[in-house]
Amino acid sequence: MKNRIRNLLKIDLVKHNLIFLFGTLAISVFNYLYYPVISRLVSVVEFGEIQASISIFMQLGILLTAFGYVVANITSNSRSERAKHDIIFLERITLMLSIGLLAVLILFGNQLRSSLQFSSALPLLLVGALVILNVPSTTRSYVLQGTKRLKEVSVSGIIFSAGKLLATVVLILLGVNVEAAISGYIIAQALTLIYLNIRSRDIFPGIGHSFKKLAKLENTTQMKKELKFGFIVIVLLAALAVLYSFDVVLARFFLTPEAAGEYSGVSSVARIIYFATASVAGVLIASVAVKDSYKRSRKVLLVSAGIVSAIGLVVLAIFTLFPTQSISILLGLSYAHVSNLLPITGLFMFVASLNNLFITFQISRRRYEAVISAVVGVAVLVTFLFFKHSGVHDLIMGYLVANVVVFVILTLQIVRRSRDE
């Protein structure tokens, strides 16, 4: 038995999944201490506003995640100086786009504040600043991930998750409420960037090199290929983000501030399923290369899907059997009366977790047909909510139906590709 376990741990995919899984579990502890702690320090309405601000950051952060996926894909397929040059060039483009996002938030901040029923536009501006700060962090994090240095990636995640919790709590105790959340994120991101810059120096240039030296575009054909790939990834991740995290923003449109705050609490607990399994997709993107045979890639996908299902279904079972206890422990008794929403919200988060894995697999293989499933899923969500948006149950059902549709299409695409190849 010991020999079997020892041999299992020698398997590259299993070893990296375990490293990243334990790192992610540590990160998840701090991430989900964040919600019960913050929910007890602010009102339900303020908590809903904080959740909406964080969700907007996650939507804008799609640009960063897409950039990161491209960086990881380039790194896992090549370690040449040409590859580093391409990454630096893409980093500069991403930085300029991030500055553009901040400019848009400055111009339309008041309109967004009014539409989302925010008390101030300042959190939205802080979100824009946070996106800019995330660019160099994303570069170095995904370079490390692409070289399978997952221990360093995990440590950086722990620094960020623990730092944002501590900084936010201190700021709230000092009298800053909604703005404290994003300010805490900014402080934590700055600390994370310092760590990542130190740990990646042996394989990637430091921050000064990235921003002081102008990257010249020499191989235009290759760069156009990478930019096309990056655009496809942005579309896929944008759709994915809408299908798992934009619910708390839409709640601000369809529900009262009080009801939106209550649903945001339930959604934050259900999202444990998504983030507890996200590490598996992170290992997959570093383990699957374009040059790999489809047989090997499919094996990696099946093992990864088994891990996601095992973790996700266990957490979903807990939420289904003990919804009131789960909500009360994590958020407090003031949210217990909406605990009946947790099982179905958890179910749509579980399906979204599988969709995340399948889309990550398609990205790793550079298979662009996944865009069809993503676009159809968003179209189904928009259509459903256009006709039915009278309450929180309609919102949840719309998300569940849309995610199931995406899951079915992705599964059919992967099965068909597997049969063909």
Order of alpha helices (4+ residues) and beta strands (2+ residues): alpha-alpha-alpha-alpha-alpha-alpha-alpha-alpha-alpha-alpha-alpha-alpha-alpha-alpha-alpha-alpha-alpha-alpha
